[in-house]
Amino acid sequence: MKTSFTMITEMAFRNLARHKVKSIITIAAVMVSVCLYIFVDSWLSGINIDSERNIIIYEMGAAKLQSKAYFDKKDDLPMYENFNGWETYSDVLENAGYDSAPRFVFTGTMYSASAQAPMEIVAVEPGAEETLLRYSQYMESGRYIHNGVFEVAVGSMAADRLKVGIPQRPTRFELEGEIVESVENPGDRDFVLSLYEPLSSRQKQKNKFFASKEEVLQDGNERMVLKKNIPGDSMVRLWNILASTGRMSVRISTVIDMKDIPETISSQKFNNELLPVFTAGERDLFLKAYELDTITSSYMLVNDDESLGKQILAAMLKYDYSGAIRHVNQLVEAVVVGVINSPNPKTNANIAYIPLDVLQDETGLMLQGHVTELLIRKHGASDSAFPGRFESPGTINTALQTGLSAENSSLPDELGVFGWREYAADYLAVSAGDNISTRIMIAMLFVLSFIGIANTMLMAILERTKEIGMMRALGMTDGQLFMAYMIEAGLVGLIGSIFGIILGCLINIPMVTYGMDFSDVAIQAGGDFGYRITSVFRSVWKPGVIAGTGIVATLLSALMAYFPTLRAVRMRVTESLRFE
């Protein structure tokens, strides 16, 4: 008996129809697995793409020019690892087709009239910053900073902690007490109150599941929120009213760290920290500049030769000697002029932006033209585009070297160009780990589905043992038998995959178009999910994954029929015919 492929396929279809319930259940399991994998993969990919894009367009651009020593210690924000002459590098980059923005990053504590908070403070050139990055377009209230004035724009989280800016969600007691009572004009008081309304019952119910203990307020002290669609001029008036109460005035307390050869070094520090690491030549340099004072048991600087001092300082810094960093306490008075609430939670955290030019002399940080980094992005780069080869560190470095060479200059060895992936390596590694673990969990559903297919095929083959024996007795080969049942199982996977792909795409349409809004959760989580996204998580279309998932599910389904069929063909024909 010769059986064609067409007849074997028809037999597989008939077998599916003979066991409708089992077939439908197994098809449904495959459908759910395929649909869920497509949804999760598309969603995670969308979250990662948006997060990485937000790092580029709100945090750092495509790359940074900075000292290599700074990059090695970047988590500590070592302000003493700075450089000058950035204007020359910026001009060269502009001629090569790049935008650039200088920054000086440091840490400090910001004090308002009623609170304080540790801050990361970024001194910027506002015009260049607005050209290269986009966070300044997301002012929750107020405006972005201007050159020449001691003013700051702070992240929304910092504004809440410091109680500066326009309060977004005060309690009734806070609004009617410390906020309104500080306003002197009765008309202004009424105006401020008129802009707020109680959190609606629907909003309360919506937030109830995620509410912290602080959100569960007693009667009479409900949460107040700004009304929607308040005109711009009313928001400006509200800001000015609150600013007149001193709410926007802040002080920044920081420590200026400078590289400097120390005036004195205790003999204990020299013997324990420097002597073991200094080379013989370096020790000779040290002894030319310092003399041991037997009374104080300290080495005193007695040689003010500038060249000798630079050599000793370089040696100390090479071995990370902490005494080579001089610390100067500084207090800077400023006024908050705006609050930032961008799609990137990092810009909304405890961060403040201040004009770079006001920090140059003794009233600021005595920067004298130094910066810690120069952000770089291709001129006219699309916000939706990821940096390509033109924006790679190697290409940017070559452009710098070529441009400087044309001016008979060169890039100092201590400076380097670092790409956004190098800077975000820790975040990208954590994100990749989360994605792998999630995909493994989803893959387990596939395993369960295919175990179900194998079980279904095993039961079907056991029920057809006599039938199989009869077909083998009539001349059906083992290969044809394998083909028949693998086609049957493959059809289960194919049909389940088709329905799974259709359902997954239908679910993906609104997820790509609108996404899922987690803004209420973000409020309780402090605006940070761990991703560089503040509220809306969107999916993306991945045609290759969608098609590949269906193909893999179909092939794996077909393979699941192999072992049950192998059991059947190993049974003797006579035993098969007698099987009960």
C-alpha positions as CSV (number, residue, x, y, z in Angstrom):
1,M,0.0,0.0,0.0
2,K,1.5,3.2,-1.1
3,T,0.3,6.4,0.6
4,S,1.0,9.8,-1.0
5,F,1.8,12.9,1.0
6,T,-1.6,14.4,0.1
7,M,-3.4,11.4,1.5
8,I,-1.2,11.5,4.7
9,T,-2.1,15.2,5.1
10,E,-5.8,14.5,4.6
11,M,-5.6,11.8,7.2
12,A,-4.0,14.3,9.7
13,F,-6.9,16.7,9.1
14,R,-9.4,13.9,9.7
15,N,-7.7,12.9,12.9
16,L,-7.9,16.5,14.2
17,A,-11.6,16.5,13.4
18,R,-12.1,13.2,15.2
19,H,-10.8,14.6,18.4
20,K,-12.3,18.1,18.4
21,V,-12.2,18.8,22.1
22,K,-8.6,17.8,22.6
23,S,-7.6,19.6,19.4
24,I,-9.3,22.8,20.4
25,I,-7.8,22.8,24.0
26,T,-4.3,22.2,22.6
27,I,-4.7,24.8,19.9
28,A,-5.9,27.3,22.6
29,A,-2.8,26.6,24.7
30,V,-0.5,27.3,21.7
31,M,-2.6,30.4,20.8
32,V,-2.2,31.8,24.4
33,S,1.5,31.1,24.5
34,V,2.2,32.7,21.1
35,C,0.0,35.7,21.9
36,L,1.6,36.3,25.3
37,Y,5.1,36.0,23.9
38,I,4.4,38.5,21.1
39,F,2.8,40.9,23.6
40,V,5.5,40.7,26.2
41,D,8.4,40.8,23.7
42,S,6.9,43.8,21.9
43,W,6.2,45.6,25.2
44,L,9.6,45.0,26.7
45,S,11.3,46.0,23.4
46,G,9.2,49.2,23.4
47,I,10.1,50.0,27.0
48,N,13.8,49.5,26.3
49,I,13.8,51.5,23.1
50,D,12.0,54.4,24.7
51,S,14.4,54.2,27.7
52,E,17.5,54.2,25.6
53,R,16.1,57.0,23.4
54,N,15.3,59.1,26.5
55,I,18.9,58.6,27.8
56,I,20.1,60.2,24.5
57,I,17.7,63.0,24.1
58,Y,17.3,64.1,27.7
59,E,20.5,63.1,29.5
60,M,23.7,63.2,27.4
61,G,23.3,63.2,23.7
62,A,25.4,60.7,21.6
63,A,28.7,61.0,23.4
64,K,30.8,63.1,25.9
65,L,34.2,64.6,25.7
66,Q,35.8,64.5,29.2
67,S,38.9,63.4,31.0
68,K,39.6,59.7,31.1
69,A,40.2,60.0,34.8
70,Y,36.7,61.4,35.3
71,F,35.2,58.6,33.3
72,D,37.0,56.1,35.5
73,K,35.5,57.7,38.6
74,K,32.2,58.9,37.1
75,D,30.0,57.5,39.8
76,D,31.7,59.8,42.3
77,L,31.3,62.9,40.1
78,P,34.9,64.1,40.7
79,M,34.7,67.8,39.9
80,Y,38.5,68.2,40.1
81,E,38.9,66.0,37.0
82,N,38.0,68.8,34.7
83,F,39.5,70.5,31.6
84,N,39.5,73.9,29.9
85,G,39.6,75.1,26.3
86,W,36.3,73.5,25.6
87,E,35.4,76.4,23.3
88,T,38.1,75.3,20.8
89,Y,36.8,71.8,20.8
90,S,33.2,73.0,20.4
91,D,34.2,75.1,17.3
92,V,36.0,72.1,15.8
93,L,33.0,69.9,16.4
94,E,30.7,72.5,14.9
95,N,32.7,72.6,11.7
96,A,32.6,68.8,11.6
97,G,28.8,68.8,11.8
98,Y,28.2,68.3,15.5
99,D,26.4,70.2,18.2
100,S,28.0,70.4,21.6
101,A,27.1,71.6,25.1
102,P,29.5,72.3,28.0
103,R,28.7,71.2,31.5
104,F,30.2,71.3,35.0
105,V,28.6,68.7,37.2
106,F,28.9,68.7,41.0
107,T,27.0,67.7,44.1
108,G,25.8,69.7,47.0
109,T,22.9,70.3,49.4
110,M,20.1,72.7,48.5
111,Y,18.3,74.6,51.2
112,S,14.9,76.2,50.8
113,A,12.9,78.1,53.3
114,S,11.4,74.9,54.8
115,A,13.4,71.9,53.7
116,Q,16.7,70.7,52.3
117,A,17.8,67.9,49.9
118,P,21.0,66.5,48.5
119,M,21.3,67.5,44.9
120,E,23.2,66.8,41.7
121,I,23.8,70.3,40.2
122,V,24.6,70.7,36.5
123,A,26.0,74.0,35.3
124,V,25.1,74.5,31.7
125,E,25.2,76.9,28.8
126,P,21.4,77.3,28.4
127,G,21.4,78.0,24.6
128,A,23.7,75.0,23.8
129,E,21.8,72.8,26.2
130,E,18.5,73.5,24.6
131,T,19.9,72.8,21.2
132,L,21.3,69.4,22.1
133,L,18.8,68.1,24.7
134,R,15.0,68.3,25.1
135,Y,14.3,68.3,28.8
136,S,13.9,72.1,28.9
137,Q,10.8,71.7,26.8
138,Y,9.0,70.0,29.7
139,M,8.7,72.8,32.2
140,E,5.9,71.7,34.6
141,S,5.8,75.3,35.8
142,G,8.0,78.4,35.5
143,R,10.6,78.7,32.8
144,Y,14.1,77.5,31.9
145,I,17.2,79.3,33.2
146,H,18.9,82.3,31.5
147,N,22.6,83.3,31.4
148,G,24.1,85.8,33.8
149,V,21.7,85.2,36.7
150,F,21.9,83.0,39.8
151,E,18.8,81.0,39.0
152,V,18.1,77.3,38.9
153,A,15.6,74.9,37.3
154,V,14.9,71.9,39.4
155,G,13.4,68.4,38.9
156,S,9.9,67.9,40.0
157,M,10.9,65.4,42.7
158,A,13.4,67.9,44.1
159,A,10.7,70.6,44.0
160,D,8.3,68.4,46.0
161,R,11.0,67.7,48.7
162,L,12.2,71.3,48.9
163,K,8.7,72.7,48.7
164,V,9.6,75.1,45.9
165,G,7.8,75.8,42.7
166,I,4.0,75.5,42.3
167,P,2.7,72.7,44.5
168,Q,1.0,70.0,42.4
169,R,-0.7,67.8,45.0
170,P,-0.8,69.6,48.4
171,T,-3.1,68.5,51.2
172,R,-5.9,70.9,52.1
173,F,-4.1,71.8,55.3
174,E,-0.9,72.5,53.5
175,L,-2.7,74.7,50.9
176,E,-4.8,76.7,53.2
177,G,-2.1,76.8,55.9
178,E,1.6,77.3,55.0
179,I,1.0,78.1,51.3
180,V,-1.9,80.6,51.3
181,E,-1.2,82.1,54.7
182,S,2.2,83.3,53.5
183,V,0.5,85.3,50.7
184,E,-0.1,88.9,52.0
185,N,-2.8,90.2,49.5
186,P,-6.3,88.8,50.3
187,G,-7.1,88.9,46.6
188,D,-4.1,86.8,45.7
189,R,-5.1,84.3,48.5
190,D,-8.5,83.8,46.9
191,F,-6.8,83.5,43.5
192,V,-4.5,80.8,44.7
193,L,-7.3,78.8,46.3
194,S,-9.4,79.1,43.1
195,L,-6.8,77.2,41.1
196,Y,-7.1,74.0,43.2
197,E,-9.8,71.4,43.6
198,P,-10.1,68.2,45.8
199,L,-9.0,64.9,44.3
200,S,-12.2,63.5,42.8
201,S,-13.7,60.3,44.2
202,R,-12.9,58.6,40.9
203,Q,-9.3,59.6,41.2
204,K,-9.1,58.4,44.8
205,Q,-10.5,55.0,43.8
206,K,-8.1,54.8,40.9
207,N,-5.1,55.5,43.1
208,K,-6.4,53.5,46.1
209,F,-4.6,50.3,45.2
210,F,-1.2,52.1,44.9
211,A,-1.7,54.6,47.7
212,S,0.9,54.9,50.3
213,K,0.1,55.6,54.0
214,E,0.7,59.3,53.3
215,E,-2.0,59.3,50.7
216,V,-4.6,57.9,53.0
217,L,-5.7,61.2,54.5
218,Q,-8.2,62.0,57.2
219,D,-11.5,63.6,56.4
220,G,-11.2,67.3,55.9
221,N,-7.5,67.0,54.8
222,E,-8.0,65.6,51.4
223,R,-5.5,65.8,48.6
224,M,-5.8,68.9,46.4
225,V,-4.8,69.1,42.8
226,L,-4.4,71.9,40.3
227,K,-7.4,72.2,38.0
228,K,-6.9,71.2,34.4
229,N,-6.4,73.6,31.5
230,I,-5.4,76.6,33.7
231,P,-4.5,79.5,31.3
232,G,-0.8,80.2,31.0
233,D,-1.1,83.8,32.3
234,S,-2.8,82.4,35.4
235,M,0.1,80.0,36.0
236,V,2.6,82.8,35.6
237,R,0.7,84.9,38.1
238,L,0.5,82.0,40.5
239,W,4.3,81.5,40.2
240,N,5.0,85.2,40.9
241,I,2.7,85.2,43.9
242,L,4.4,82.3,45.4
243,A,7.9,83.7,44.5
244,S,7.0,86.9,46.4
245,T,6.6,84.9,49.6
246,G,10.3,83.7,49.4
247,R,9.2,80.1,48.4
248,M,11.6,80.1,45.4
249,S,14.7,81.3,47.1
250,V,17.3,78.6,47.7
251,R,20.9,78.2,48.9
252,I,23.4,75.7,47.4
253,S,26.0,74.5,49.9
254,T,28.8,72.6,48.2
255,V,32.5,71.8,48.5
256,I,34.8,72.9,45.7
257,D,37.4,70.2,45.0
258,M,40.6,71.3,43.4
259,K,43.8,69.6,42.5
260,D,46.6,71.2,44.5
261,I,49.9,70.2,46.0
262,P,49.5,70.1,49.8
263,E,51.4,72.6,52.0
264,T,52.0,70.0,54.6
265,I,52.0,66.2,54.8
266,S,52.3,64.3,58.0
267,S,55.2,61.9,58.2
268,Q,52.8,59.1,58.9
269,K,50.9,59.7,55.7
270,F,54.1,60.0,53.7
271,N,55.5,56.8,55.2
272,N,52.2,54.8,54.9
273,E,50.6,56.2,51.7
274,L,53.2,57.8,49.5
275,L,56.5,56.1,50.3
276,P,55.3,52.5,49.5
277,V,54.1,53.6,46.0
278,F,56.5,56.3,45.0
279,T,59.3,55.3,42.6
280,A,62.9,56.3,43.5
281,G,62.6,59.3,41.1
282,E,59.3,60.4,42.6
283,R,60.8,60.3,46.1
284,D,63.7,62.5,44.9
285,L,61.2,65.0,43.5
286,F,59.3,65.0,46.8
287,L,62.4,65.6,48.9
288,K,63.4,68.5,46.6
289,A,60.1,70.3,47.4
290,Y,59.5,69.2,51.0
291,E,61.6,69.3,54.2
292,L,60.8,67.3,57.4
293,D,60.0,69.5,60.4
294,T,61.2,67.5,63.4
295,I,59.0,69.5,65.8
296,T,55.7,68.8,64.0
297,S,56.8,65.5,62.4
298,S,55.4,66.8,59.1
299,Y,56.8,67.5,55.7
300,M,56.6,71.2,54.8
301,L,56.5,72.6,51.3
302,V,59.6,74.8,50.9
303,N,60.1,74.9,47.1
304,D,57.6,76.9,45.1
305,D,58.9,76.0,41.7
306,E,55.8,75.6,39.5
307,S,57.2,72.9,37.3
308,L,58.4,70.8,40.2
309,G,55.0,71.2,41.9
310,K,53.2,69.9,38.8
311,Q,55.4,66.8,38.7
312,I,54.8,66.1,42.3
313,L,51.0,66.7,41.9
314,A,50.9,64.4,38.9
315,A,52.7,61.7,40.9
316,M,50.3,62.0,43.9
317,L,47.2,61.9,41.6
318,K,48.6,58.9,39.8
319,Y,48.3,57.0,43.1
320,D,45.0,58.6,44.1
321,Y,46.5,60.3,47.1
322,S,43.5,62.1,48.7
323,G,45.7,64.9,50.1
324,A,46.3,66.2,46.6
325,I,42.7,67.4,46.5
326,R,41.9,70.7,48.3
327,H,38.4,71.2,49.6
328,V,36.8,74.7,49.8
329,N,33.4,75.2,51.2
330,Q,31.1,77.4,49.2
331,L,27.6,78.8,49.5
332,V,25.7,80.0,46.4
333,E,22.4,82.0,46.6
334,A,19.9,81.4,43.8
335,V,16.3,81.5,42.8
336,V,14.2,78.7,41.4
337,V,12.7,79.8,38.2
338,G,11.3,76.5,36.8
339,V,10.4,72.9,37.6
340,I,11.2,70.2,35.1
341,N,8.9,67.1,34.6
342,S,10.2,65.4,31.4
343,P,9.6,61.9,30.1
344,N,13.0,60.9,31.7
345,P,12.8,60.4,35.5
346,K,16.5,61.2,35.9
347,T,15.9,64.8,34.9
348,N,13.0,65.0,37.4
349,A,14.9,63.6,40.3
350,N,17.1,65.6,42.8
351,I,18.8,67.5,40.0
352,A,19.2,71.2,39.4
353,Y,20.4,73.2,36.4
354,I,22.2,76.5,36.8
355,P,23.9,78.8,34.3
356,L,27.6,78.0,33.8
357,D,28.7,81.6,33.4
358,V,27.7,82.6,36.9
359,L,30.0,80.1,38.5
360,Q,33.3,81.3,37.0
361,D,34.6,83.6,39.7
362,E,34.7,83.7,43.5
363,T,31.0,84.3,43.8
364,G,30.4,80.9,42.2
365,L,32.8,77.9,42.1
366,M,35.9,79.6,40.7
367,L,35.7,77.5,37.6
368,Q,37.8,79.9,35.4
369,G,36.5,78.3,32.2
370,H,36.8,74.7,33.3
371,V,34.1,72.1,32.6
372,T,33.7,68.4,33.4
373,E,32.2,67.3,30.1
374,L,31.2,68.4,26.6
375,L,28.0,66.7,25.4
376,I,28.0,65.9,21.6
377,R,25.3,65.1,19.1
378,K,25.1,65.3,15.3
379,H,23.7,68.5,14.0
380,G,20.0,68.2,13.2
381,A,19.8,64.6,14.6
382,S,16.3,63.3,14.8
383,D,15.0,62.7,18.3
384,S,13.6,59.3,17.3
385,A,16.9,58.2,15.7
386,F,19.6,56.4,17.6
387,P,23.2,57.5,17.1
388,G,24.8,55.9,14.1
389,R,28.4,55.5,12.9
390,F,28.8,59.3,12.4
391,E,28.1,59.7,16.2
392,S,30.3,56.9,17.4
393,P,33.1,57.8,19.8
394,G,35.7,56.7,17.2
395,T,34.3,58.9,14.5
396,I,33.9,61.9,16.8
397,N,37.4,61.5,18.1
398,T,38.8,61.4,14.6
399,A,36.9,64.5,13.7
400,L,38.3,66.3,16.7
401,Q,41.9,65.2,16.0
402,T,41.6,66.2,12.3
403,G,40.1,69.6,13.1
404,L,42.7,70.3,15.8
405,S,45.5,69.2,13.6
406,A,44.4,71.7,10.9
407,E,44.9,74.4,13.6
408,N,48.3,73.0,14.6
409,S,46.9,71.7,17.8
410,S,46.0,68.3,19.2
411,L,43.6,66.6,21.7
412,P,45.4,66.1,25.0
413,D,46.0,62.5,25.9
414,E,44.1,62.8,29.1
415,L,40.9,63.6,27.3
416,G,38.7,61.0,25.5
417,V,35.3,60.6,23.8
418,F,32.9,58.2,25.5
419,G,29.7,57.0,23.9
420,W,26.2,56.9,25.5
421,R,26.3,53.1,25.7
422,E,29.6,53.2,27.7
423,Y,28.0,55.7,30.1
424,A,24.8,53.8,30.4
425,A,26.5,50.3,30.6
426,D,25.2,49.6,34.1
427,Y,21.6,50.5,33.2
428,L,21.8,48.5,29.9
429,A,23.1,45.4,31.7
430,V,20.4,45.5,34.4
431,S,17.7,46.1,31.7
432,A,19.1,43.1,29.7
433,G,19.0,40.9,32.7
434,D,15.4,41.8,33.5
435,N,14.4,41.1,29.9
436,I,16.1,37.7,29.9
437,S,14.4,36.6,33.1
438,T,11.0,37.8,31.9
439,R,11.4,36.0,28.6
440,I,12.4,32.8,30.4
441,M,9.1,33.0,32.4
442,I,7.1,33.4,29.1
443,A,9.1,30.6,27.5
444,M,7.9,28.3,30.3
445,L,4.4,28.7,29.0
446,F,5.6,27.4,25.7
447,V,7.1,24.4,27.4
448,L,3.7,23.7,29.2
449,S,1.9,24.1,25.9
450,F,4.2,21.6,24.1
451,I,4.0,19.2,27.0
452,G,0.2,19.4,26.5
453,I,0.7,18.7,22.8
454,A,2.9,15.7,23.5
455,N,0.3,14.4,26.0
456,T,-2.5,14.9,23.5
457,M,-0.6,13.0,20.8
458,L,0.3,10.2,23.2
459,M,-3.3,9.7,24.2
460,A,-4.4,9.9,20.6
461,I,-1.9,7.3,19.5
462,L,-2.8,4.9,22.4
463,E,-6.4,5.1,21.4
464,R,-5.4,4.3,17.8
465,T,-3.0,1.5,18.5
466,K,-5.2,-1.1,16.7
467,E,-5.7,1.3,13.9
468,I,-2.0,1.8,13.6
469,G,-1.4,-1.9,13.6
470,M,-3.9,-2.4,10.8
471,M,-2.3,0.4,8.7
472,R,1.1,-1.1,9.2
473,A,-0.2,-4.5,8.3
474,L,-1.6,-3.0,5.1
475,G,1.8,-1.7,4.1
476,M,2.2,1.8,5.7
477,T,5.8,2.4,6.5
478,D,7.2,3.7,9.8
479,G,8.3,6.9,7.9
480,Q,4.8,7.5,6.6
481,L,3.4,6.9,10.1
482,F,5.9,9.4,11.6
483,M,4.9,11.9,8.9
484,A,1.2,11.5,9.5
485,Y,1.4,12.2,13.2
486,M,4.0,15.0,13.0
487,I,1.8,16.7,10.4
488,E,-1.2,16.4,12.7
489,A,0.8,17.9,15.6
490,G,2.2,20.5,13.3
491,L,-1.3,21.5,12.2
492,V,-2.2,22.0,15.9
493,G,0.8,24.4,16.3
494,L,0.1,26.1,13.0
495,I,-3.5,26.8,13.7
496,G,-2.7,27.9,17.3
497,S,0.1,30.1,16.0
498,I,-2.1,31.8,13.4
499,F,-4.8,32.6,16.0
500,G,-2.1,33.6,18.5
501,I,-0.4,36.0,16.0
502,I,-3.8,37.6,15.2
503,L,-4.7,38.0,18.8
504,G,-1.2,39.3,19.7
505,C,-1.3,41.9,16.9
506,L,-4.8,43.0,17.9
507,I,-3.6,43.6,21.5
508,N,-0.4,45.2,20.2
509,I,-2.3,47.9,18.2
510,P,-3.5,50.0,21.2
511,M,-0.2,49.3,23.0
512,V,1.8,50.8,20.2
513,T,-0.6,53.7,19.6
514,Y,-1.5,54.7,23.1
515,G,0.6,52.5,25.5
516,M,-0.2,51.8,29.1
517,D,-0.3,54.8,31.5
518,F,1.4,54.2,34.8
519,S,1.3,57.8,35.9
520,D,-0.6,57.0,39.1
521,V,1.9,54.4,40.0
522,A,4.7,56.8,39.1
523,I,3.4,59.3,41.7
524,Q,3.7,56.7,44.5
525,A,7.0,55.3,43.2
526,G,8.6,58.8,43.2
527,G,8.4,59.0,39.4
528,D,11.0,56.2,38.8
529,F,10.2,52.7,37.7
530,G,13.9,51.7,37.1
531,Y,13.4,52.5,33.4
532,R,14.1,55.9,31.9
533,I,10.3,56.4,31.4
534,T,8.0,58.3,33.7
535,S,4.5,57.1,32.9
536,V,3.5,55.7,29.5
537,F,4.9,52.3,28.5
538,R,4.5,51.6,24.8
539,S,5.0,48.5,22.6
540,V,6.7,48.4,19.2
541,W,6.1,46.3,16.1
542,K,8.6,43.4,15.6
543,P,7.6,41.6,12.4
544,G,10.5,39.2,12.6
545,V,9.7,38.1,16.1
546,I,6.0,37.8,15.3
547,A,6.6,35.6,12.3
548,G,9.4,33.7,14.0
549,T,7.3,32.9,17.0
550,G,4.7,31.3,14.8
551,I,7.2,29.3,12.9
552,V,9.0,28.0,16.0
553,A,5.7,27.1,17.7
554,T,4.7,25.1,14.6
555,L,8.0,23.2,14.3
556,L,8.1,22.5,18.0
557,S,4.5,21.2,17.9
558,A,5.4,18.9,15.1
559,L,8.4,17.6,17.0
560,M,6.2,16.8,20.0
561,A,4.7,13.9,18.0
562,Y,8.0,12.2,17.5
563,F,8.3,10.3,20.8
564,P,4.7,9.1,21.1
565,T,4.9,7.8,17.5
566,L,8.2,6.2,18.2
567,R,6.5,4.2,21.0
568,A,3.8,3.0,18.6
569,V,6.1,1.9,15.8
570,R,8.3,-0.1,18.2
571,M,5.3,-2.3,19.1
572,R,4.9,-5.4,16.9
573,V,2.1,-5.4,14.5
574,T,0.5,-8.5,16.0
575,E,0.6,-6.9,19.5
576,S,-0.9,-3.7,18.1
577,L,-3.9,-5.6,16.6
578,R,-4.5,-7.3,20.0
579,F,-4.1,-4.1,22.0
580,E,-7.1,-3.2,24.2
